[in-house]
Amino acid sequence: MRGFSKAIITGNLTRDPELRTTPNGASVCSFSVAVNRVYKDSNGEQKEDVSYLDCSAWGRLAEMISQYAKKGSGVLVSGRLDQRSWEDKNGGGKRSRVEIVVEDFNFIGSANRDGGGSSSSYSSNFGGGSSTSSSASSSDIPDDIPEEINMDEVPF
């Protein structure tokens, strides 16, 4: 059976992205995203967990992320899961890690402090190209959205 691997996460960058160039000239950007989860335990107490997920982007997408994203930036990342394995240099045996290889990347959050939000979307195609799109125009936004959204009421 053919496998399928897809991950979609939203969170905040834990550090500034790190841009490197491979020996053959390809750009690769590494960064980590903190994803928060709020839930109620068996006693009804509200708890919060944080997962830290490593991500890597390639080509023009890597360059754009490195240029515009900073520690604390709100992002939505979509990509495939990839597991890498290697031998520990200190004789610690075989090591491995799973990371998200970024295919689509969106900046999320407010562009200014007067309540106006914005987002930008960047996609990576297998040919290394990217496409951008801006947030929807005000005529595309439904009129039944509340002014303030309480994140405690969001079920995910």
ChimeraX commands (.cxc) that place a marker at each C-alpha (Angstrom):
marker #1 position 0.00,0.00,0.00 radius 0.5
marker #1 position 1.24,3.48,-0.80 radius 0.5
marker #1 position 1.90,5.67,2.26 radius 0.5
marker #1 position 0.75,9.21,2.96 radius 0.5
marker #1 position 2.52,11.75,5.14 radius 0.5
marker #1 position 1.11,15.21,5.88 radius 0.5
marker #1 position 1.43,17.52,8.86 radius 0.5
marker #1 position -0.31,20.86,9.42 radius 0.5
marker #1 position 0.64,22.88,12.49 radius 0.5
marker #1 position 0.22,26.40,13.79 radius 0.5
marker #1 position 2.31,27.99,16.49 radius 0.5
marker #1 position 5.20,30.37,17.15 radius 0.5
marker #1 position 8.85,30.16,16.12 radius 0.5
marker #1 position 11.05,29.29,19.09 radius 0.5
marker #1 position 14.17,30.87,17.56 radius 0.5
marker #1 position 15.23,32.83,14.50 radius 0.5
marker #1 position 15.37,30.61,11.40 radius 0.5
marker #1 position 18.83,29.36,10.40 radius 0.5
marker #1 position 19.64,29.54,6.68 radius 0.5
marker #1 position 22.42,27.36,5.24 radius 0.5
marker #1 position 23.58,26.45,1.76 radius 0.5
marker #1 position 24.37,22.87,0.77 radius 0.5
marker #1 position 27.61,22.09,-1.12 radius 0.5
marker #1 position 25.61,21.94,-4.38 radius 0.5
marker #1 position 24.17,25.44,-3.77 radius 0.5
marker #1 position 20.67,24.61,-2.47 radius 0.5
marker #1 position 19.28,26.82,0.33 radius 0.5
marker #1 position 17.89,25.10,3.41 radius 0.5
marker #1 position 16.29,26.82,6.40 radius 0.5
marker #1 position 15.83,25.13,9.79 radius 0.5
marker #1 position 13.50,26.36,12.52 radius 0.5
marker #1 position 11.37,25.08,15.37 radius 0.5
marker #1 position 7.69,25.77,16.10 radius 0.5
marker #1 position 6.09,25.67,19.56 radius 0.5
marker #1 position 2.54,24.30,19.39 radius 0.5
marker #1 position 0.36,24.86,22.48 radius 0.5
marker #1 position -2.49,22.59,23.50 radius 0.5
marker #1 position -4.98,23.46,26.24 radius 0.5
marker #1 position -7.17,20.72,27.69 radius 0.5
marker #1 position -8.99,19.70,30.85 radius 0.5
marker #1 position -7.69,16.76,32.86 radius 0.5
marker #1 position -9.84,14.11,34.56 radius 0.5
marker #1 position -10.36,16.45,37.55 radius 0.5
marker #1 position -11.66,19.24,35.32 radius 0.5
marker #1 position -8.55,21.36,35.77 radius 0.5
marker #1 position -7.29,23.25,32.75 radius 0.5
marker #1 position -3.82,22.13,31.67 radius 0.5
marker #1 position -1.48,23.26,28.91 radius 0.5
marker #1 position 1.10,21.23,26.97 radius 0.5
marker #1 position 3.67,22.51,24.51 radius 0.5
marker #1 position 5.19,20.48,21.68 radius 0.5
marker #1 position 8.33,21.69,19.92 radius 0.5
marker #1 position 8.47,20.58,16.29 radius 0.5
marker #1 position 11.52,20.89,14.05 radius 0.5
marker #1 position 10.96,22.06,10.48 radius 0.5
marker #1 position 13.10,22.49,7.38 radius 0.5
marker #1 position 12.37,24.35,4.15 radius 0.5
marker #1 position 14.28,24.26,0.86 radius 0.5
marker #1 position 14.99,26.58,-2.06 radius 0.5
marker #1 position 13.26,29.94,-2.45 radius 0.5
marker #1 position 10.83,29.08,0.36 radius 0.5
marker #1 position 13.79,28.67,2.73 radius 0.5
marker #1 position 15.14,32.08,1.72 radius 0.5
marker #1 position 11.77,33.79,2.25 radius 0.5
marker #1 position 11.27,32.22,5.69 radius 0.5
marker #1 position 14.79,33.18,6.73 radius 0.5
marker #1 position 14.28,36.75,5.54 radius 0.5
marker #1 position 10.87,37.48,7.08 radius 0.5
marker #1 position 10.29,35.11,10.03 radius 0.5
marker #1 position 11.75,35.83,13.46 radius 0.5
marker #1 position 11.60,34.28,16.91 radius 0.5
marker #1 position 8.01,34.56,18.17 radius 0.5
marker #1 position 6.45,34.89,14.69 radius 0.5
marker #1 position 3.07,33.22,14.36 radius 0.5
marker #1 position 3.09,30.65,11.56 radius 0.5
marker #1 position 1.02,27.96,9.92 radius 0.5
marker #1 position 3.18,25.23,8.41 radius 0.5
marker #1 position 2.12,22.41,6.12 radius 0.5
marker #1 position 4.42,19.69,4.89 radius 0.5
marker #1 position 5.47,16.06,4.99 radius 0.5
marker #1 position 7.05,14.16,7.85 radius 0.5
marker #1 position 10.60,12.97,7.26 radius 0.5
marker #1 position 12.77,10.78,9.49 radius 0.5
marker #1 position 16.55,11.11,9.38 radius 0.5
marker #1 position 18.95,8.60,10.94 radius 0.5
marker #1 position 22.67,8.88,11.69 radius 0.5
marker #1 position 25.41,7.35,13.83 radius 0.5
marker #1 position 26.26,9.35,16.94 radius 0.5
marker #1 position 29.79,10.80,16.66 radius 0.5
marker #1 position 30.50,10.04,20.33 radius 0.5
marker #1 position 29.76,6.33,20.00 radius 0.5
marker #1 position 26.23,6.70,21.35 radius 0.5
marker #1 position 24.76,4.43,18.69 radius 0.5
marker #1 position 22.19,5.14,16.06 radius 0.5
marker #1 position 20.17,8.36,16.41 radius 0.5
marker #1 position 17.09,9.56,14.54 radius 0.5
marker #1 position 14.67,12.45,14.43 radius 0.5
marker #1 position 11.43,13.30,12.68 radius 0.5
marker #1 position 10.93,16.76,11.20 radius 0.5
marker #1 position 8.42,18.53,8.98 radius 0.5
marker #1 position 9.72,19.25,5.49 radius 0.5
marker #1 position 7.82,22.45,4.69 radius 0.5
marker #1 position 5.68,22.58,1.55 radius 0.5
marker #1 position 3.41,25.53,2.47 radius 0.5
marker #1 position 4.07,28.34,4.94 radius 0.5
marker #1 position 1.80,31.14,6.17 radius 0.5
marker #1 position 2.63,34.04,8.45 radius 0.5
marker #1 position -0.26,34.58,10.84 radius 0.5
marker #1 position -0.96,37.33,13.33 radius 0.5
marker #1 position -1.55,41.02,13.39 radius 0.5
marker #1 position 0.40,43.32,11.09 radius 0.5
marker #1 position -0.37,46.34,13.26 radius 0.5
marker #1 position -1.75,47.13,16.70 radius 0.5
marker #1 position -5.10,48.65,15.65 radius 0.5
marker #1 position -6.76,45.24,15.23 radius 0.5
marker #1 position -6.10,44.79,11.54 radius 0.5
marker #1 position -4.77,41.32,10.85 radius 0.5
marker #1 position -2.88,39.99,7.90 radius 0.5
marker #1 position -1.37,36.83,6.58 radius 0.5
marker #1 position 0.89,35.89,3.73 radius 0.5
marker #1 position 1.16,32.47,2.14 radius 0.5
marker #1 position 4.20,30.88,0.54 radius 0.5
marker #1 position 4.22,27.53,-1.23 radius 0.5
marker #1 position 7.03,25.31,-2.36 radius 0.5
marker #1 position 6.64,23.27,-5.51 radius 0.5
marker #1 position 8.86,20.34,-6.38 radius 0.5
marker #1 position 10.64,22.56,-8.91 radius 0.5
marker #1 position 11.70,24.86,-6.07 radius 0.5
marker #1 position 9.43,27.75,-7.09 radius 0.5
marker #1 position 7.14,29.61,-4.80 radius 0.5
marker #1 position 3.93,31.52,-5.07 radius 0.5
marker #1 position 2.58,34.22,-2.82 radius 0.5
marker #1 position -0.85,35.49,-2.00 radius 0.5
marker #1 position -2.10,38.22,0.31 radius 0.5
marker #1 position -4.93,38.03,2.79 radius 0.5
marker #1 position -8.50,38.30,1.59 radius 0.5
marker #1 position -9.98,41.69,0.84 radius 0.5
marker #1 position -12.47,43.14,3.32 radius 0.5
marker #1 position -15.37,42.32,0.98 radius 0.5
marker #1 position -14.48,38.59,1.27 radius 0.5
marker #1 position -14.70,38.55,5.08 radius 0.5
marker #1 position -18.06,37.42,6.50 radius 0.5
marker #1 position -19.86,40.07,8.58 radius 0.5
marker #1 position -20.83,37.67,11.40 radius 0.5
marker #1 position -17.31,37.35,12.86 radius 0.5
marker #1 position -17.07,38.82,16.38 radius 0.5
marker #1 position -14.73,41.77,16.99 radius 0.5
marker #1 position -12.82,39.90,19.71 radius 0.5
marker #1 position -12.16,36.16,19.71 radius 0.5
marker #1 position -11.56,34.51,23.07 radius 0.5
marker #1 position -8.94,31.81,22.43 radius 0.5
marker #1 position -10.19,29.87,25.48 radius 0.5
marker #1 position -13.44,29.25,23.57 radius 0.5
marker #1 position -11.70,27.78,20.50 radius 0.5
marker #1 position -12.05,23.96,20.71 radius 0.5
marker #1 position -8.64,23.15,19.20 radius 0.5
marker link #1:1,2 radius 0.2
marker link #1:2,3 radius 0.2
marker link #1:3,4 radius 0.2
marker link #1:4,5 radius 0.2
marker link #1:5,6 radius 0.2
marker link #1:6,7 radius 0.2
marker link #1:7,8 radius 0.2
marker link #1:8,9 radius 0.2
marker link #1:9,10 radius 0.2
marker link #1:10,11 radius 0.2
marker link #1:11,12 radius 0.2
marker link #1:12,13 radius 0.2
marker link #1:13,14 radius 0.2
marker link #1:14,15 radius 0.2
marker link #1:15,16 radius 0.2
marker link #1:16,17 radius 0.2
marker link #1:17,18 radius 0.2
marker link #1:18,19 radius 0.2
marker link #1:19,20 radius 0.2
marker link #1:20,21 radius 0.2
marker link #1:21,22 radius 0.2
marker link #1:22,23 radius 0.2
marker link #1:23,24 radius 0.2
marker link #1:24,25 radius 0.2
marker link #1:25,26 radius 0.2
marker link #1:26,27 radius 0.2
marker link #1:27,28 radius 0.2
marker link #1:28,29 radius 0.2
marker link #1:29,30 radius 0.2
marker link #1:30,31 radius 0.2
marker link #1:31,32 radius 0.2
marker link #1:32,33 radius 0.2
marker link #1:33,34 radius 0.2
marker link #1:34,35 radius 0.2
marker link #1:35,36 radius 0.2
marker link #1:36,37 radius 0.2
marker link #1:37,38 radius 0.2
marker link #1:38,39 radius 0.2
marker link #1:39,40 radius 0.2
marker link #1:40,41 radius 0.2
marker link #1:41,42 radius 0.2
marker link #1:42,43 radius 0.2
marker link #1:43,44 radius 0.2
marker link #1:44,45 radius 0.2
marker link #1:45,46 radius 0.2
marker link #1:46,47 radius 0.2
marker link #1:47,48 radius 0.2
marker link #1:48,49 radius 0.2
marker link #1:49,50 radius 0.2
marker link #1:50,51 radius 0.2
marker link #1:51,52 radius 0.2
marker link #1:52,53 radius 0.2
marker link #1:53,54 radius 0.2
marker link #1:54,55 radius 0.2
marker link #1:55,56 radius 0.2
marker link #1:56,57 radius 0.2
marker link #1:57,58 radius 0.2
marker link #1:58,59 radius 0.2
marker link #1:59,60 radius 0.2
marker link #1:60,61 radius 0.2
marker link #1:61,62 radius 0.2
marker link #1:62,63 radius 0.2
marker link #1:63,64 radius 0.2
marker link #1:64,65 radius 0.2
marker link #1:65,66 radius 0.2
marker link #1:66,67 radius 0.2
marker link #1:67,68 radius 0.2
marker link #1:68,69 radius 0.2
marker link #1:69,70 radius 0.2
marker link #1:70,71 radius 0.2
marker link #1:71,72 radius 0.2
marker link #1:72,73 radius 0.2
marker link #1:73,74 radius 0.2
marker link #1:74,75 radius 0.2
marker link #1:75,76 radius 0.2
marker link #1:76,77 radius 0.2
marker link #1:77,78 radius 0.2
marker link #1:78,79 radius 0.2
marker link #1:79,80 radius 0.2
marker link #1:80,81 radius 0.2
marker link #1:81,82 radius 0.2
marker link #1:82,83 radius 0.2
marker link #1:83,84 radius 0.2
marker link #1:84,85 radius 0.2
marker link #1:85,86 radius 0.2
marker link #1:86,87 radius 0.2
marker link #1:87,88 radius 0.2
marker link #1:88,89 radius 0.2
marker link #1:89,90 radius 0.2
marker link #1:90,91 radius 0.2
marker link #1:91,92 radius 0.2
marker link #1:92,93 radius 0.2
marker link #1:93,94 radius 0.2
marker link #1:94,95 radius 0.2
marker link #1:95,96 radius 0.2
marker link #1:96,97 radius 0.2
marker link #1:97,98 radius 0.2
marker link #1:98,99 radius 0.2
marker link #1:99,100 radius 0.2
marker link #1:100,101 radius 0.2
marker link #1:101,102 radius 0.2
marker link #1:102,103 radius 0.2
marker link #1:103,104 radius 0.2
marker link #1:104,105 radius 0.2
marker link #1:105,106 radius 0.2
marker link #1:106,107 radius 0.2
marker link #1:107,108 radius 0.2
marker link #1:108,109 radius 0.2
marker link #1:109,110 radius 0.2
marker link #1:110,111 radius 0.2
marker link #1:111,112 radius 0.2
marker link #1:112,113 radius 0.2
marker link #1:113,114 radius 0.2
marker link #1:114,115 radius 0.2
marker link #1:115,116 radius 0.2
marker link #1:116,117 radius 0.2
marker link #1:117,118 radius 0.2
marker link #1:118,119 radius 0.2
marker link #1:119,120 radius 0.2
marker link #1:120,121 radius 0.2
marker link #1:121,122 radius 0.2
marker link #1:122,123 radius 0.2
marker link #1:123,124 radius 0.2
marker link #1:124,125 radius 0.2
marker link #1:125,126 radius 0.2
marker link #1:126,127 radius 0.2
marker link #1:127,128 radius 0.2
marker link #1:128,129 radius 0.2
marker link #1:129,130 radius 0.2
marker link #1:130,131 radius 0.2
marker link #1:131,132 radius 0.2
marker link #1:132,133 radius 0.2
marker link #1:133,134 radius 0.2
marker link #1:134,135 radius 0.2
marker link #1:135,136 radius 0.2
marker link #1:136,137 radius 0.2
marker link #1:137,138 radius 0.2
marker link #1:138,139 radius 0.2
marker link #1:139,140 radius 0.2
marker link #1:140,141 radius 0.2
marker link #1:141,142 radius 0.2
marker link #1:142,143 radius 0.2
marker link #1:143,144 radius 0.2
marker link #1:144,145 radius 0.2
marker link #1:145,146 radius 0.2
marker link #1:146,147 radius 0.2
marker link #1:147,148 radius 0.2
marker link #1:148,149 radius 0.2
marker link #1:149,150 radius 0.2
marker link #1:150,151 radius 0.2
marker link #1:151,152 radius 0.2
marker link #1:152,153 radius 0.2
marker link #1:153,154 radius 0.2
marker link #1:154,155 radius 0.2
marker link #1:155,156 radius 0.2
view
